[in-house]
Structure formats: C-alpha cells, structure tokens
Amino acid sequence: MKILPSILSANFARLAEDVQDIAKDVDMIHVDVMDGHFVPNITMGANVVQALKKETTVAQDVHLMVEEPIDLLPSFLEAGADMISVHIEACKHLHRAIQIIKDGGAKAGVVLNPSTPVSSLASIIKDIDYVLIMTVDPGFGGQSFIYSMIDKIKAVHDMILSMNLSVEIEVDGGINPETLPLCLQAGASLFVAGSAVFNCSDRHQAIQDLIQSSQTE
C-alpha cells in the first residue's frame, strides 16, 4: 500500500517546501486539478507539476477534475506527470484519452464519482492501470468519508480479480487512520490523504500513523 499526500491541503504559499518536507516519507504526491466547471473550485495546472518536478524527485499522480480532459493531457504529460486519471463522467472519448496518457509514458487511470456505478468500468478496465474511487464528492478538501463506498471498492476489486487483471484501486476523500483499514480490506492499495497529513503539526508522524493503521486487524 502507498500513501499519496494531496497537495490540495498544503500551504500554496510554500508548496515546494511542503512537498520537500514529506519527500522522505512518501514516493508520490497527489495533484488535484480543478477547472471551476466540472467541479466548483479552481486549483492548479500543468505549470505546478512542472515547477515541482524541478524541486523534488517525488512522483506525481495527477487527478483531472475537468471538462474535456483530453485537451489538457499533452501539457500535463510534457510537465512530467507520472500518473494521470480522468473522470468517466467528463470524458467523451475515454479510450482515446487513456491511450494518449499511455503513449505519453504515464500510468493511466479512470475516476468514479460516488454516484457513478461500477458497471461503467466494464468497457475500459482492461485498458487502464488503476481505478480511482472517490469516497467523497469531488471539488473540496476536508469532506467526510462516504462509508457506502466500501461496497464499491469491494465490487471493483472483485471485477479485477474475476478478469485476472493487475489494475490497482486508489481511494480519495476522507482517508484517515480509521477509514484507511476499511478501504485496504476492501481491496484498495493507493490512499490519497490531504487533511490527514498537511493539517497535522507533525506530518511525518501523521504519515506513519496512516501506514501503521494498515497493519491493524
């Protein structure tokens, strides 16, 4: 399992310092890109990915919460994104988007909003590297975990096993030492944590607490 701190919860005035601060604890960060249309907020673009690439060796998992993500893929690939996920709900030409990401040398994922059914993965799951299951409604940090998403994680995990695929499951939203073990048991292996890391006075201990929570029975 891996912890991916979400820089959406970091201090934007000292973003590079915040990322460097946790670089010895994790090997990847999560970058939430919002366009003010698909979700209400506006956050950051490919320039932030590119800037952080110059400041740290930590890999970057880019989550595109945008309308027409295909238009933005080239800029994020050029900036150096290591993983890129697009929302099924926002992507008219999903297979093409996934192929562009893979051709650009990054791992490709699709994202499911809480209300999006698992069945929507049927035609794409063989072509992707990971599924990102939103455990809150996207667009804002610090939301409460939606516990009914545990069943969705299990359902996606069962689909992956039944098809003998090596697709990973990532979860994002309300992840903390209480919710992480539930998602892990359901089949997730990548855990996005924003507030649970950056809102703590001791971020290193916060990350260790998340890792240790995965070892609880």
C-alpha positions in Angstrom: 0.0 0.0 0.0 1.1 3.6 -0.6 0.2 6.9 0.9 -0.2 9.8 -1.6 -0.4 13.1 0.2 -2.7 15.5 -1.6 -1.1 18.9 -2.1 -4.6 20.5 -2.2 -4.3 20.6 1.5 -0.8 22.0 1.5 0.2 25.7 2.0 0.2 27.1 -1.5 2.4 29.9 -0.5 5.2 27.4 0.3 4.2 24.5 -1.8 7.7 23.3 -2.8 8.8 23.4 0.9 5.8 21.4 2.0 6.4 18.7 -0.7 10.1 18.6 0.1 9.1 18.2 3.8 7.3 14.9 3.1 9.6 13.6 0.4 11.4 11.3 2.7 8.2 9.7 3.9 6.5 9.0 0.5 7.4 8.4 -3.1 4.4 10.0 -4.7 2.1 13.0 -4.2 -1.5 13.6 -5.4 -2.2 16.7 -7.6 -5.9 17.7 -7.8 -6.6 19.7 -10.9 -10.0 21.5 -10.9 -11.3 23.8 -13.6 -14.3 25.6 -12.0 -16.7 23.8 -14.4 -16.6 20.1 -13.7 -16.2 20.9 -10.0 -16.8 24.4 -8.4 -13.3 25.2 -7.4 -10.2 26.2 -9.5 -6.9 24.9 -8.3 -3.7 24.3 -10.3 -2.4 23.4 -13.7 0.5 21.8 -15.5 2.8 24.6 -14.5 2.6 23.5 -10.9 3.5 19.9 -11.9 6.5 21.2 -13.9 7.6 23.5 -11.1 7.5 20.7 -8.5 9.5 18.4 -10.9 12.4 20.9 -10.6 12.2 21.0 -6.8 11.7 17.3 -5.8 12.1 13.8 -7.1 8.7 12.7 -5.7 6.5 11.2 -8.4 3.2 13.0 -9.2 -0.3 11.4 -9.5 -2.5 14.0 -11.4 -6.2 13.8 -10.9 -8.0 15.8 -13.6 -11.4 17.1 -12.4 -12.0 19.0 -15.6 -14.3 19.1 -18.5 -12.8 17.7 -21.8 -9.6 16.3 -20.1 -8.2 15.3 -23.5 -7.4 18.9 -24.2 -5.2 19.2 -21.2 -3.4 15.8 -21.4 -0.4 16.9 -23.6 0.5 19.7 -21.2 0.5 17.5 -18.1 2.5 14.8 -19.9 5.0 17.3 -21.0 5.2 18.7 -17.5 6.2 15.2 -16.3 3.1 13.7 -14.6 3.8 10.1 -13.7 0.1 9.0 -13.3 -2.9 10.7 -14.8 -6.6 9.9 -14.1 -9.6 11.2 -15.9 -13.3 11.1 -14.8 -15.5 8.7 -16.7 -18.3 11.3 -16.3 -16.3 14.0 -18.1 -14.6 12.1 -20.9 -16.5 11.7 -24.2 -13.7 9.7 -25.8 -12.4 7.7 -22.9 -10.4 5.1 -24.7 -8.6 7.8 -26.7 -7.8 9.7 -23.5 -6.3 6.6 -21.9 -4.2 5.8 -25.0 -2.8 9.4 -25.0 -1.8 9.0 -21.4 -0.1 5.7 -22.0 1.6 6.9 -25.2 2.9 9.8 -23.2 4.7 7.4 -20.8 2.4 7.8 -17.8 0.2 5.3 -16.0 -3.5 5.8 -16.9 -6.5 5.7 -14.6 -10.2 6.4 -14.6 -12.1 8.0 -11.8 -15.6 7.2 -10.5 -17.7 9.7 -8.6 -19.6 8.3 -5.6 -22.8 8.1 -7.6 -21.2 6.5 -10.7 -21.9 2.8 -11.0 -19.2 0.2 -11.1 -20.7 -1.1 -14.3 -19.3 1.9 -16.1 -15.9 0.3 -15.9 -16.8 -2.7 -18.0 -15.6 -1.4 -21.3 -12.4 0.3 -20.1 -11.0 -1.7 -17.2 -8.7 -3.9 -19.3 -7.0 -0.8 -20.7 -6.1 1.1 -17.5 -3.5 0.8 -14.8 -5.7 2.0 -11.9 -9.2 3.0 -10.8 -9.6 6.0 -8.5 -12.8 5.7 -6.4 -13.9 8.9 -4.9 -15.0 8.4 -1.3 -16.3 12.0 -1.2 -18.0 14.2 -3.8 -15.1 15.8 -5.7 -14.3 19.5 -5.6 -13.4 20.3 -2.0 -10.9 19.1 0.6 -11.8 18.1 4.1 -15.0 16.3 3.4 -16.4 13.3 5.4 -15.9 9.8 4.1 -18.9 8.2 2.4 -19.0 4.7 4.0 -21.2 3.2 1.4 -18.1 3.4 -1.0 -16.6 0.4 0.8 -19.0 -1.8 -1.1 -18.0 -0.1 -4.3 -14.3 -0.7 -3.6 -15.1 -4.4 -3.0 -17.1 -4.6 -6.2 -14.3 -3.1 -8.3 -11.8 -5.4 -6.6 -14.0 -8.4 -7.4 -14.2 -7.3 -11.0 -10.4 -7.0 -11.3 -9.9 -10.5 -9.7 -12.6 -12.1 -11.9 -10.8 -10.8 -15.0 -7.3 -11.6 -13.7 -6.1 -8.0 -14.1 -3.3 -6.2 -12.4 -5.3 -2.9 -12.0 -4.8 -1.1 -8.7 -7.5 0.7 -6.7 -6.9 4.2 -5.4 -9.2 5.9 -3.0 -9.5 9.7 -2.4 -11.6 11.5 0.2 -11.8 11.4 4.0 -8.9 9.0 4.3 -7.5 8.8 7.9 -6.3 6.0 10.3 -9.9 5.0 10.8 -11.1 4.8 7.2 -7.9 3.5 5.6 -8.0 0.0 7.0 -11.6 -0.4 5.8 -10.6 0.6 2.2 -7.5 -1.6 2.4 -9.6 -4.6 3.5 -12.0 -3.9 0.6 -9.2 -4.1 -1.9 -7.6 -0.6 -2.2 -3.8 -0.2 -2.3 -3.3 3.6 -3.0 -4.5 6.1 -0.5 -4.9 9.8 -1.1 -4.7 11.8 2.2 -4.8 15.5 2.3 -6.1 17.0 5.6 -4.9 13.9 7.5 -1.3 14.8 6.5 -0.9 18.5 5.9 -3.2 19.7 8.6 -1.1 18.0 11.3 1.7 19.7 13.1 3.9 16.6 12.7 3.3 15.4 9.1 5.9 12.7 9.3 4.1 11.1 12.3 0.8 11.6 10.5 2.0 9.5 7.5 3.4 6.9 9.9 0.0 6.7 11.6 -1.7 6.1 8.3 0.8 3.4 7.4 0.5 1.7 10.8 -3.3 1.8 10.6 -3.0 -0.6 7.7 -1.5 -3.2 10.0 -4.4 -3.2 12.4 -6.8 -6.2 12.2 
